[in-house]
């Protein structure tokens, strides 16, 4: 499954809404145009909203 855009970035955590059937502790890959992929895990689920802990930091990520 692939989603575009983040809703919030807060330190090493990012929030994404509209996720279908999220799974707690699931490992995810975050892609940023022209940058190396980052790995994270689903740390919190609230309906279709997830909070992902990014292992390599979020400095290269944007909300767009």
C-alpha positions as CSV (number, residue, x, y, z in Angstrom):
1,X,0.0,0.0,0.0
2,X,1.3,3.5,-0.8
3,X,0.2,6.8,0.7
4,X,1.2,10.3,-0.4
5,X,1.8,13.2,2.1
6,X,2.2,13.4,5.8
7,X,-0.1,15.2,8.2
8,X,2.4,16.1,10.9
9,X,6.1,15.8,11.7
10,X,7.1,16.1,15.4
11,X,10.7,15.1,16.1
12,X,11.2,11.4,15.1
13,X,7.4,10.9,14.8
14,X,5.2,11.5,11.7
15,X,1.4,11.3,11.5
16,X,-0.4,9.9,8.5
17,X,-4.2,9.8,8.1
18,X,-6.4,7.7,5.8
19,X,-4.5,4.5,6.4
20,X,-6.5,1.3,5.6
21,X,-6.2,-1.5,8.1
22,X,-3.1,-0.3,10.0
23,X,-1.1,-2.9,12.0
24,X,0.6,-2.0,15.3
25,X,4.4,-2.4,15.1
26,X,4.3,-2.8,11.3
27,X,7.6,-1.8,9.7
28,X,7.1,0.9,7.0
29,X,9.2,2.5,4.4
30,X,9.1,6.3,3.9
31,X,10.2,7.7,0.5
32,X,11.2,11.3,-0.1
33,X,11.8,12.6,-3.6
34,X,15.6,12.6,-4.3
35,X,16.5,11.3,-0.9
36,X,17.3,7.9,0.6
37,X,14.3,5.8,1.9
38,X,13.7,5.8,5.6
39,X,12.4,3.0,7.8
40,X,10.0,3.3,10.6
41,X,7.4,1.4,12.6
42,X,3.7,2.0,13.4
43,X,3.8,3.2,17.1
44,X,0.2,4.3,17.5
45,X,-3.1,3.7,15.8
46,X,-6.2,5.8,16.2
47,X,-8.8,4.6,13.6
48,X,-7.3,5.4,10.2
49,X,-4.7,7.7,11.7
50,X,-1.2,6.3,12.5
51,X,1.9,7.7,14.2
52,X,5.1,6.3,12.8
53,X,8.4,6.4,14.6
54,X,11.1,7.1,12.0
55,X,14.4,5.4,12.8
56,X,16.7,7.6,10.7
57,X,15.2,10.9,11.7
58,X,12.8,13.2,9.9
59,X,14.9,16.1,8.8
60,X,14.6,15.2,5.0
61,X,10.8,14.7,5.2
62,X,8.1,17.3,4.4
63,X,4.4,17.4,4.6
64,X,4.0,17.5,0.8
